[in-house]
């Protein structure tokens, strides 16, 4: 038990300080928490705008095919890709799933779809370091920016990801134990030769899609107000903003999306996913992840983008307006107690609960909403155990953006699988907490010092949001 820091739980459990607004996304919040919990439009989206949402959804769900094809609106897939539809990674708009380990397979792992490997090479000169900080990671000269394990019939896939696990036991001060799953990654069957020396590999699982339009409207000055990169207040928390290259403005902007906040907006994020995950060009990405060393044919559309500006805008509207489900059991005594414990152990120092969105004339339903995403949108050093040792703009190899917590426990309902953190290694929320290190090390220790009952209450709260 945390003596002194937590005090008496019973003194706070029934006070107003532990009362919560279940409307996680303000007026956009939906009440349903079934298998389609992540796939509904913002609750305040009017019928005519819901039609736009449905059009975007059709492009998000439908599979793309090789060109030429009878469906010119959705052809041009590949030639190298990881999947042929957005929904295959973001399953029912939720998180991706971790491939099963099957020792009878030659690679030992079923083909990965919604978990893939980012690739890059180290910067070798000061000029390259500056280029990396401004324009992002330096792609491997042969395999590009991510490993693509599928291809059209005209070309050979780049290779395969072999995933295996070992285990680690965590001992609580009260004598109870929990086992963590430690992932190990290997590139096998590389088709185009040896990758760059010192190849940087970063596993990434597809995140859930809810509430992204609300996060896009958070005011930049309010996000930056929480940044303390030099930890001037001495609290051990030194969140910093990422600054990334924006292909729309052709300038450096605040990073908001992606596991390391490597994209400034949803349109940019979507265009990047079309190019990297499906081999589809767009007005923001004239090329895909193919390199000069690979026999990638030109687009069958004669050089025109496969994803048109209109299609990209439809998909962006859809991803902006996916609703956040309401909190469950917010009045339950254990949830109220767990909410108090969440704040008292210090989780709220990075997982900032309350925000008010800014205003956008083209997104009135998302404007001026009081929301509870539990993120500060900043980068934090999460320790060596979670490090990928791969820089991304200003993010170093130990830094990750604070992930929003809203809706996370519903992934088990939506996809049938729990897989937390950037690579899905954590099978429970408790495991995810125990992987925290770096700036969050003391907060993790505070959690471990709780009694078994208090840990259960805090986890009950996290499962409710």
LOLUMFI-905900 format. One record per residue (C-alpha): residue number from 1; residue in one letter; x, y, z. Coordinates in steps of 0.001 Angstrom, whole numbers, plus 500000, padded with zeros to 6 digits. Each point is the difference from the previous one (the first is absolute). Last residue first. Layout:
<nodes>
(NUM; 'A'; (X; Y; Z)),
...
</nodes>
This chain:
<nodes>
(465; 'X'; (486792; 504133; 479883)),
(464; 'X'; (498662; 497163; 502173)),
(463; 'X'; (502936; 497597; 499720)),
(462; 'X'; (502278; 502718; 501367)),
(461; 'X'; (497715; 500397; 503028)),
(460; 'X'; (499936; 496248; 500652)),
(459; 'X'; (503790; 499993; 499714)),
(458; 'X'; (500181; 502611; 502759)),
(457; 'X'; (497631; 498001; 502173)),
(456; 'X'; (501925; 496752; 499488)),
(455; 'X'; (503252; 501757; 500868)),
(454; 'X'; (498326; 501292; 503168)),
(453; 'X'; (498862; 496507; 500983)),
(452; 'X'; (503460; 498524; 499417)),
(451; 'X'; (501514; 502732; 502187)),
(450; 'X'; (501791; 502815; 498239)),
(449; 'X'; (503805; 500025; 499972)),
(448; 'X'; (500072; 498739; 496415)),
(447; 'X'; (498069; 503039; 498848)),
(446; 'X'; (502462; 502347; 501708)),
(445; 'X'; (502848; 498082; 498342)),
(444; 'X'; (498373; 500561; 496626)),
(443; 'X'; (499754; 503714; 500792)),
(442; 'X'; (503664; 500020; 500960)),
(441; 'X'; (500992; 498389; 496702)),
(440; 'X'; (497801; 502254; 497845)),
(439; 'X'; (502807; 502328; 498855)),
(438; 'X'; (502041; 496981; 498998)),
(437; 'X'; (497925; 496883; 500508)),
(436; 'X'; (496518; 498684; 499204)),
(435; 'X'; (499799; 496266; 499206)),
(434; 'X'; (498121; 499355; 503271)),
(433; 'X'; (497179; 502316; 498912)),
(432; 'X'; (499507; 498074; 496747)),
(431; 'X'; (499972; 496712; 501916)),
(430; 'X'; (497184; 501290; 502212)),
(429; 'X'; (498039; 501109; 496952)),
(428; 'X'; (500134; 496416; 498764)),
(427; 'X'; (501660; 498083; 497170)),
(426; 'X'; (502947; 502402; 499725)),
(425; 'X'; (502176; 499284; 496951)),
(424; 'X'; (497704; 501811; 497582)),
(423; 'X'; (502854; 501753; 498224)),
(422; 'X'; (499369; 503639; 500920)),
(421; 'X'; (498440; 499238; 503377)),
(420; 'X'; (496944; 497794; 500631)),
(419; 'X'; (498706; 496766; 498510)),
(418; 'X'; (496632; 498680; 501163)),
(417; 'X'; (498243; 497818; 497446)),
(416; 'X'; (496417; 499246; 498976)),
(415; 'X'; (500019; 502856; 497502)),
(414; 'X'; (497138; 502244; 501184)),
(413; 'X'; (499288; 498586; 503464)),
(412; 'X'; (503691; 499585; 500882)),
(411; 'X'; (500626; 503424; 498501)),
(410; 'X'; (497478; 501421; 502456)),
(409; 'X'; (502757; 500381; 502622)),
(408; 'X'; (501618; 502827; 498050)),
(407; 'X'; (496913; 502187; 499631)),
(406; 'X'; (501705; 503149; 501225)),
(405; 'X'; (503624; 499501; 500983)),
(404; 'X'; (501700; 502384; 497572)),
(403; 'X'; (503631; 498922; 499396)),
(402; 'X'; (502718; 502290; 501336)),
(401; 'X'; (502367; 500404; 497064)),
(400; 'X'; (503070; 497802; 500173)),
(399; 'X'; (503668; 500683; 500796)),
(398; 'X'; (502808; 497482; 500482)),
(397; 'X'; (501424; 500048; 496463)),
(396; 'X'; (499889; 503769; 499695)),
(395; 'X'; (497047; 502111; 498935)),
(394; 'X'; (501058; 503194; 498200)),
(393; 'X'; (499260; 498629; 496482)),
(392; 'X'; (499593; 496268; 500600)),
(391; 'X'; (503024; 498417; 501640)),
(390; 'X'; (500270; 496186; 500200)),
(389; 'X'; (501488; 498430; 503117)),
(388; 'X'; (496762; 497988; 500489)),
(387; 'X'; (499840; 500702; 503732)),
(386; 'X'; (497272; 498333; 502074)),
(385; 'X'; (502357; 498237; 502440)),
(384; 'X'; (502456; 502900; 499890)),
(383; 'X'; (497715; 502558; 501569)),
(382; 'X'; (496797; 501776; 499038)),
(381; 'X'; (501579; 503366; 499203)),
(380; 'X'; (496988; 502188; 499263)),
(379; 'X'; (498608; 501649; 496886)),
(378; 'X'; (496949; 502259; 500240)),
(377; 'X'; (496318; 499694; 499064)),
(376; 'X'; (499083; 500659; 503683)),
(375; 'X'; (497716; 496967; 500071)),
(374; 'X'; (497013; 498875; 502078)),
(373; 'X'; (497363; 500500; 497251)),
(372; 'X'; (497359; 501726; 502158)),
(371; 'X'; (498120; 502526; 497818)),
(370; 'X'; (498216; 503312; 500351)),
(369; 'X'; (499029; 500899; 496433)),
(368; 'X'; (500503; 503436; 498473)),
(367; 'X'; (500017; 498701; 496416)),
(366; 'X'; (499528; 496356; 499004)),
(365; 'X'; (496453; 500423; 498678)),
(364; 'X'; (500966; 503255; 498260)),
(363; 'X'; (502639; 498335; 497818)),
(362; 'X'; (500306; 502222; 496891)),
(361; 'X'; (499962; 503200; 502049)),
(360; 'X'; (502646; 498706; 502397)),
(359; 'X'; (500016; 500950; 503690)),
(358; 'X'; (502347; 498811; 502733)),
(357; 'X'; (499497; 496946; 502151)),
(356; 'X'; (499691; 500196; 503776)),
(355; 'X'; (502227; 497641; 501975)),
(354; 'X'; (499780; 497814; 503093)),
(353; 'X'; (501916; 496885; 501047)),
(352; 'X'; (503705; 500566; 499532)),
(351; 'X'; (501645; 496570; 499767)),
(350; 'X'; (503506; 501369; 500565)),
(349; 'X'; (499793; 501390; 503558)),
(348; 'X'; (496619; 498255; 500363)),
(347; 'X'; (501736; 496699; 500781)),
(346; 'X'; (501339; 501437; 503273)),
(345; 'X'; (499206; 497382; 502684)),
(344; 'X'; (497333; 502348; 501330)),
(343; 'X'; (498296; 500600; 496672)),
(342; 'X'; (499422; 496342; 499164)),
(341; 'X'; (499187; 499351; 503674)),
(340; 'X'; (497122; 502461; 499905)),
(339; 'X'; (498636; 498452; 496829)),
(338; 'X'; (500368; 496561; 501603)),
(337; 'X'; (497796; 501085; 502904)),
(336; 'X'; (497339; 501276; 497619)),
(335; 'X'; (500237; 496798; 497959)),
(334; 'X'; (499802; 497908; 503188)),
(333; 'X'; (496914; 501874; 501177)),
(332; 'X'; (498228; 499564; 496631)),
(331; 'X'; (498737; 503370; 498774)),
(330; 'X'; (502045; 499962; 496775)),
(329; 'X'; (498822; 496481; 499188)),
(328; 'X'; (500811; 500467; 496281)),
(327; 'X'; (501535; 503082; 498417)),
(326; 'X'; (498306; 501078; 496801)),
(325; 'X'; (501228; 498812; 496619)),
(324; 'X'; (502180; 502361; 497909)),
(323; 'X'; (498641; 500814; 496566)),
(322; 'X'; (501611; 499650; 496583)),
(321; 'X'; (499749; 503469; 498459)),
(320; 'X'; (503551; 500833; 498967)),
(319; 'X'; (500698; 496578; 498500)),
(318; 'X'; (496935; 500264; 497767)),
(317; 'X'; (500780; 503540; 498884)),
(316; 'X'; (503558; 498886; 499181)),
(315; 'X'; (498721; 497080; 497939)),
(314; 'X'; (497756; 502299; 497971)),
(313; 'X'; (502815; 502546; 499578)),
(312; 'X'; (502368; 497317; 498701)),
(311; 'X'; (497339; 498851; 497543)),
(310; 'X'; (499495; 503524; 498676)),
(309; 'X'; (503730; 500671; 499723)),
(308; 'X'; (500326; 496803; 497982)),
(307; 'X'; (501553; 496796; 501285)),
(306; 'X'; (501556; 498269; 496986)),
(305; 'X'; (501984; 503159; 499253)),
(304; 'X'; (500529; 500639; 496255)),
(303; 'X'; (503222; 498569; 498562)),
(302; 'X'; (498412; 498245; 497063)),
(301; 'X'; (497221; 498355; 501967)),
(300; 'X'; (501802; 496666; 499766)),
(299; 'X'; (502461; 501294; 502586)),
(298; 'X'; (503634; 499473; 499110)),
(297; 'X'; (501464; 496571; 500632)),
(296; 'X'; (502051; 499183; 503070)),
(295; 'X'; (503102; 497970; 499193)),
(294; 'X'; (501813; 500719; 503311)),
(293; 'X'; (503432; 501663; 500304)),
(292; 'X'; (498594; 503462; 499312)),
(291; 'X'; (497803; 499776; 503083)),
(290; 'X'; (496300; 499275; 500498)),
(289; 'X'; (498425; 501652; 503054)),
(288; 'X'; (497480; 501917; 497884)),
(287; 'X'; (500394; 503088; 497853)),
(286; 'X'; (498009; 503125; 499205)),
(285; 'X'; (498896; 500185; 503621)),
(284; 'X'; (497881; 503031; 500911)),
(283; 'X'; (497879; 499933; 496812)),
(282; 'X'; (499682; 496240; 500476)),
(281; 'X'; (501991; 496855; 499179)),
(280; 'X'; (498959; 496544; 501135)),
(279; 'X'; (502501; 497348; 501122)),
(278; 'X'; (497617; 498595; 502616)),
(277; 'X'; (501706; 500495; 503358)),
(276; 'X'; (502597; 502641; 499151)),
(275; 'X'; (498163; 502130; 497456)),
(274; 'X'; (496443; 499720; 501320)),
(273; 'X'; (501310; 500319; 503561)),
(272; 'X'; (501888; 503202; 499187)),
(271; 'X'; (496931; 501473; 498337)),
(270; 'X'; (497929; 499182; 503078)),
(269; 'X'; (502487; 501601; 502387)),
(268; 'X'; (500231; 503153; 497871)),
(267; 'X'; (496223; 500289; 499903)),
(266; 'X'; (499903; 499307; 503728)),
(265; 'X'; (502393; 502763; 500972)),
(264; 'X'; (503553; 500729; 501184)),
(263; 'X'; (501506; 496545; 499606)),
(262; 'X'; (502971; 498524; 501905)),
(261; 'X'; (498447; 500204; 503464)),
(260; 'X'; (502196; 497086; 501112)),
(259; 'X'; (497268; 497349; 500016)),
(258; 'X'; (498168; 501802; 497203)),
(257; 'X'; (498136; 503277; 500094)),
(256; 'X'; (500612; 503480; 501438)),
(255; 'X'; (503252; 501484; 498696)),
(254; 'X'; (500129; 503798; 500104)),
(253; 'X'; (500953; 501462; 496628)),
(252; 'X'; (503081; 500380; 497796)),
(251; 'X'; (499270; 501396; 496556)),
(250; 'X'; (498755; 498891; 496610)),
(249; 'X'; (496478; 501033; 501050)),
(248; 'X'; (498448; 496822; 498607)),
(247; 'X'; (503093; 497767; 500184)),
(246; 'X'; (500425; 500712; 503747)),
(245; 'X'; (503491; 499264; 501305)),
(244; 'X'; (499981; 499210; 503717)),
(243; 'X'; (500612; 501699; 503338)),
(242; 'X'; (499562; 497767; 503049)),
(241; 'X'; (499019; 501675; 503224)),
(240; 'X'; (501731; 499272; 503288)),
(239; 'X'; (499032; 498378; 503270)),
(238; 'X'; (502503; 500299; 502815)),
(237; 'X'; (498507; 498275; 503046)),
(236; 'X'; (502456; 499535; 502893)),
(235; 'X'; (498222; 502615; 502117)),
(234; 'X'; (502922; 502427; 499913)),
(233; 'X'; (498044; 503037; 498836)),
(232; 'X'; (502570; 500709; 497297)),
(231; 'X'; (499626; 496523; 498554)),
(230; 'X'; (502109; 500928; 496944)),
(229; 'X'; (497318; 498945; 497517)),
(228; 'X'; (497163; 501557; 502016)),
(227; 'X'; (496988; 499907; 497692)),
(226; 'X'; (496609; 500588; 501598)),
(225; 'X'; (499558; 503486; 498492)),
(224; 'X'; (500890; 498506; 496617)),
(223; 'X'; (496694; 498128; 499869)),
(222; 'X'; (498097; 503146; 500977)),
(221; 'X'; (501809; 502048; 497358)),
(220; 'X'; (499180; 497408; 497354)),
(219; 'X'; (496278; 500041; 500671)),
(218; 'X'; (498391; 496571; 499861)),
(217; 'X'; (498119; 499712; 496708)),
(216; 'X'; (501841; 496923; 498682)),
(215; 'X'; (499293; 498255; 503298)),
(214; 'X'; (496269; 500362; 499333)),
(213; 'X'; (500397; 498647; 496484)),
(212; 'X'; (501830; 496985; 501388)),
(211; 'X'; (497201; 499073; 502381)),
(210; 'X'; (499913; 496304; 499106)),
(209; 'X'; (502458; 498372; 497590)),
(208; 'X'; (501681; 497245; 502004)),
(207; 'X'; (503726; 499580; 499419)),
(206; 'X'; (501655; 497752; 497388)),
(205; 'X'; (502911; 498125; 501555)),
(204; 'X'; (503525; 501272; 499444)),
(203; 'X'; (503300; 498125; 500241)),
(202; 'X'; (503078; 502240; 499665)),
(201; 'X'; (503145; 498782; 498249)),
(200; 'X'; (503155; 502063; 499464)),
(199; 'X'; (502475; 498393; 497590)),
(198; 'X'; (503556; 500331; 501323)),
(197; 'X'; (501451; 499035; 496648)),
(196; 'X'; (497465; 500479; 497219)),
(195; 'X'; (497907; 497023; 498873)),
(194; 'X'; (501536; 497020; 498225)),
(193; 'X'; (498501; 498833; 496740)),
(192; 'X'; (496739; 500423; 498161)),
(191; 'X'; (497820; 497108; 501161)),
(190; 'X'; (500527; 500046; 503764)),
(189; 'X'; (498941; 496555; 501215)),
(188; 'X'; (500180; 501005; 503675)),
(187; 'X'; (499898; 503187; 502046)),
(186; 'X'; (500033; 499345; 503748)),
(185; 'X'; (497981; 501305; 502917)),
(184; 'X'; (499980; 499047; 503691)),
(183; 'X'; (497088; 500798; 502316)),
(182; 'X'; (500104; 499765; 503836)),
(181; 'X'; (496686; 498813; 501503)),
(180; 'X'; (499621; 501045; 503646)),
(179; 'X'; (499087; 497644; 502842)),
(178; 'X'; (498362; 501324; 503152)),
(177; 'X'; (500843; 499236; 503616)),
(176; 'X'; (498508; 500396; 503484)),
(175; 'X'; (502295; 500379; 503021)),
(174; 'X'; (498659; 503276; 501404)),
(173; 'X'; (503008; 501884; 498598)),
(172; 'X'; (498966; 498919; 496493)),
(171; 'X'; (502249; 497660; 498033)),
(170; 'X'; (500177; 500326; 496228)),
(169; 'X'; (500859; 496850; 498039)),
(168; 'X'; (501461; 500215; 496512)),
(167; 'X'; (499096; 497832; 497035)),
(166; 'X'; (501419; 499263; 496564)),
(165; 'X'; (498168; 500682; 496783)),
(164; 'X'; (500430; 499394; 496283)),
(163; 'X'; (499245; 501971; 496859)),
(162; 'X'; (501488; 499307; 496572)),
(161; 'X'; (499239; 502761; 497516)),
(160; 'X'; (500079; 499019; 496362)),
(159; 'X'; (501578; 501200; 496796)),
(158; 'X'; (499798; 502567; 497231)),
(157; 'X'; (497142; 498357; 498129)),
(156; 'X'; (500886; 498895; 496431)),
(155; 'X'; (498565; 501896; 497026)),
(154; 'X'; (497526; 499656; 497163)),
(153; 'X'; (497331; 498019; 501844)),
(152; 'X'; (499422; 502854; 502423)),
(151; 'X'; (501977; 500130; 503224)),
(150; 'X'; (499734; 499177; 503695)),
(149; 'X'; (502510; 500146; 502881)),
(148; 'X'; (500800; 503679; 499834)),
(147; 'X'; (502728; 501035; 502434)),
(146; 'X'; (499864; 503700; 500710)),
(145; 'X'; (501802; 503199; 499036)),
(144; 'X'; (501870; 498846; 496905)),
(143; 'X'; (501236; 496453; 499473)),
(142; 'X'; (503078; 500608; 497833)),
(141; 'X'; (501371; 503429; 500998)),
(140; 'X'; (498649; 499676; 503569)),
(139; 'X'; (498044; 503160; 500621)),
(138; 'X'; (501445; 502940; 501911)),
(137; 'X'; (497511; 500939; 502690)),
(136; 'X'; (498248; 503395; 499950)),
(135; 'X'; (500177; 503179; 497935)),
(134; 'X'; (501320; 502558; 502489)),
(133; 'X'; (501818; 497929; 502633)),
(132; 'X'; (501163; 497448; 497435)),
(131; 'X'; (501380; 502695; 497696)),
(130; 'X'; (501884; 501542; 502920)),
(129; 'X'; (501444; 496610; 500908)),
(128; 'X'; (500866; 499410; 496341)),
(127; 'X'; (501947; 503262; 499884)),
(126; 'X'; (501823; 499071; 503195)),
(125; 'X'; (501060; 496773; 498358)),
(124; 'X'; (499154; 496306; 500366)),
(123; 'X'; (496269; 500052; 500750)),
(122; 'X'; (498933; 496476; 500903)),
(121; 'X'; (497908; 497944; 497571)),
(120; 'X'; (496244; 499615; 500042)),
(119; 'X'; (497299; 497361; 500212)),
(118; 'X'; (496499; 499915; 501467)),
(117; 'X'; (498836; 496460; 500657)),
(116; 'X'; (496404; 498834; 499785)),
(115; 'X'; (497112; 498960; 502222)),
(114; 'X'; (496558; 500229; 498363)),
(113; 'X'; (500695; 497397; 497326)),
(112; 'X'; (502628; 497544; 501249)),
(111; 'X'; (500115; 496641; 498258)),
(110; 'X'; (499833; 497222; 502594)),
(109; 'X'; (503166; 499612; 502047)),
(108; 'X'; (502652; 497271; 500194)),
(107; 'X'; (501481; 500980; 496634)),
(106; 'X'; (499804; 496460; 498641)),
(105; 'X'; (496630; 499474; 501657)),
(104; 'X'; (499612; 497047; 502369)),
(103; 'X'; (501070; 502159; 502945)),
(102; 'X'; (496877; 502121; 499715)),
(101; 'X'; (500211; 503291; 501901)),
(100; 'X'; (496846; 502008; 499393)),
(99; 'X'; (500231; 503413; 498401)),
(98; 'X'; (499187; 502931; 502315)),
(97; 'X'; (496727; 501750; 499278)),
(96; 'X'; (499430; 503557; 498846)),
(95; 'X'; (498200; 502537; 502113)),
(94; 'X'; (496418; 500984; 499393)),
(93; 'X'; (498261; 501444; 496952)),
(92; 'X'; (498191; 496671; 499426)),
(91; 'X'; (503538; 498613; 499663)),
(90; 'X'; (502372; 502893; 499386)),
(89; 'X'; (502460; 497952; 497949)),
(88; 'X'; (497572; 498186; 497720)),
(87; 'X'; (497643; 502998; 500120)),
(86; 'X'; (502448; 502114; 497990)),
(85; 'X'; (499777; 497528; 497122)),
(84; 'X'; (502522; 498152; 497788)),
(83; 'X'; (502641; 499086; 502590)),
(82; 'X'; (503758; 500198; 500519)),
(81; 'X'; (500917; 501179; 496500)),
(80; 'X'; (502399; 499741; 497083)),
(79; 'X'; (498651; 500329; 496414)),
(78; 'X'; (497861; 501308; 501523)),
(77; 'X'; (496292; 500563; 499395)),
(76; 'X'; (499124; 502109; 496942)),
(75; 'X'; (496260; 499475; 499934)),
(74; 'X'; (497250; 501401; 502184)),
(73; 'X'; (498135; 502615; 497942)),
(72; 'X'; (500937; 498287; 496737)),
(71; 'X'; (497885; 496963; 500874)),
(70; 'X'; (500210; 497769; 496911)),
(69; 'X'; (503688; 499484; 500627)),
(68; 'X'; (503376; 501131; 498681)),
(67; 'X'; (501355; 500129; 502572)),
(66; 'X'; (500177; 497767; 503048)),
(65; 'X'; (497233; 500206; 502568)),
(64; 'X'; (498997; 502171; 502951)),
(63; 'X'; (497795; 498468; 502685)),
(62; 'X'; (496992; 501965; 501270)),
(61; 'X'; (499853; 501031; 503656)),
(60; 'X'; (501545; 503494; 500080)),
(59; 'X'; (498610; 500911; 496562)),
(58; 'X'; (496477; 499045; 501089)),
(57; 'X'; (500491; 501768; 503334)),
(56; 'X'; (500757; 503250; 498210)),
(55; 'X'; (496702; 499706; 498134)),
(54; 'X'; (498231; 499195; 503274)),
(53; 'X'; (501420; 503081; 501715)),
(52; 'X'; (498928; 502195; 497095)),
(51; 'X'; (496476; 498609; 500419)),
(50; 'X'; (500245; 500688; 503722)),
(49; 'X'; (500481; 503650; 499062)),
(48; 'X'; (496507; 500054; 498539)),
(47; 'X'; (498590; 498290; 503088)),
(46; 'X'; (501522; 502418; 502549)),
(45; 'X'; (503141; 499013; 501983)),
(44; 'X'; (499233; 500530; 503699)),
(43; 'X'; (500635; 496384; 501028)),
(42; 'X'; (503349; 499911; 498180)),
(41; 'X'; (499887; 497154; 497513)),
(40; 'X'; (500104; 496368; 501125)),
(39; 'X'; (502767; 497493; 499326)),
(38; 'X'; (501812; 499779; 503350)),
(37; 'X'; (497224; 498330; 502018)),
(36; 'X'; (499035; 497689; 497150)),
(35; 'X'; (500689; 496874; 502070)),
(34; 'X'; (497828; 501424; 502807)),
(33; 'X'; (500529; 503068; 502203)),
(32; 'X'; (497145; 502257; 498880)),
(31; 'X'; (499617; 503378; 501707)),
(30; 'X'; (501502; 502319; 497390)),
(29; 'X'; (501974; 503141; 500839)),
(28; 'X'; (500105; 502903; 497496)),
(27; 'X'; (498420; 502401; 502528)),
(26; 'X'; (503092; 499726; 502209)),
(25; 'X'; (502383; 497279; 498886)),
(24; 'X'; (500376; 498166; 503320)),
(23; 'X'; (496388; 500621; 500973)),
(22; 'X'; (500169; 497942; 503233)),
(21; 'X'; (500699; 503146; 502058)),
(20; 'X'; (501843; 498815; 503083)),
(19; 'X'; (499534; 500344; 503754)),
(18; 'X'; (503157; 499284; 502011)),
(17; 'X'; (500492; 503581; 501198)),
(16; 'X'; (496333; 500071; 501004)),
(15; 'X'; (500750; 497920; 503072)),
(14; 'X'; (499059; 496367; 500514)),
(13; 'X'; (503399; 498373; 499542)),
(12; 'X'; (501939; 502781; 501688)),
(11; 'X'; (500086; 499204; 503706)),
(10; 'X'; (499657; 496276; 499355)),
(9; 'X'; (503297; 499999; 498150)),
(8; 'X'; (501893; 501195; 503043)),
(7; 'X'; (503337; 501514; 499199)),
(6; 'X'; (501335; 499528; 496498)),
(5; 'X'; (503388; 501638; 500290)),
(4; 'X'; (500448; 499596; 503756)),
(3; 'X'; (500067; 496234; 499941)),
(2; 'X'; (499885; 498461; 496549)),
(1; 'X'; (498761; 496456; 500697)),
</nodes>
